[in-house]
Amino acid sequence: MLNFKNTPHVQALLLLLIAMISVQSSGSLAKILFGQFPILTVAAMRLLLGAAILALIFKIWQINFRQVKWKAIISYGIALAGMNAMFYLSINRLPLGIAVSFEFIGPLSVALYYARQKFDFVWVGLAILGLILLFAFDQVSQNLDLIGIAFALAAGACWALYIVAGQKPSGISGNHTVCLGMFIGMLCLMPIALFSGMSPNVFEPSNLVYFITLAVLASALPFTLEMIALRNLTALSFGTLMSVEPAIAALSGFIFLGEQLLWNQWLALATIIAASIGCTYTTQQAKNKAKDK
């Protein structure tokens, strides 16, 4: 029987799973808000409130700002802002599952770049195959919005930068890194949101409740868990394990939106899960061999 206290890699896997479920459950709420507020306003409020919540939870006033490596924090925050903005712009034009699939090219590229063992390429290949099978071919046969695809690919590029930036030493704890990173991301997006027509009514209590919920589900909870998980996962492991994200998106659509999964999509789920398990196993084996030397 596994002793979870002695298996930080397994703990990291569970944290990532919770983070992905949280993110995907926020997708429907975000799309509802798009009908009432500008897209970038939703993205900026998500980061603003997410950062505020984290500041209270992790006591940001205790940070020794002299130790902060601002170059790492700023690069992390910019990647975070870009990922949020581009993804929201993409799901406004594309179905959620399709947008996530295009976005996922980013972390898969990171996984492929950092591949070192021969079996790593097998797991990355399985993840790519799963993504291909995940596409609803009846939707793909329709004309997809090219601008939406471009936004999704841009979100994927920012996601790749987020993975790399999140592993750089920031001089402070991982929790405080997420918090400051969100503030930097918010400072990047808020001026654009204000310029594009952000309304003061976003701060009305009836609207603020939705934005707080969105911030918790889409930013505060998942990004905190991912940052913690990154401590015990290599860039390769993180990128490949996140292959579960499109599968969760498809299941979320089926459960909450009544979207039917095709046979090829169920096969995709099995393929992606196999890639994740394979990557986890080989990475853990490599760590065990390193300890034995």
Buried (B, 14 or more C-beta within 10 A) or exposed (E): EEEEEEBBBBBBBEBBBBBBBBBBBBBBBBBEBBEEBBBBBBBBBBBBBBBBBBBEEBEBEEBEEEEBEEEBBBBBBBBBBBBBBBBBBBBBBBBBBBBBBBBBBBBBBBBBEBBEEEBBEBBBEBBBBBBEBBBBEEBEEEEBBEEBBBBBBBBBBBBBBBBBBBBEEBBBBBBBBBBBBBBBBBBBBBEBBEEEEBEEEBEEEEBBEBBBEBBBBBBBBBBBBBBBBBEBBBBBBBBBBBBBBBBBBBBBBBEEEEBEBBEBBBBBBEBBBBBBBBBBEBBBEBBEEEEEE
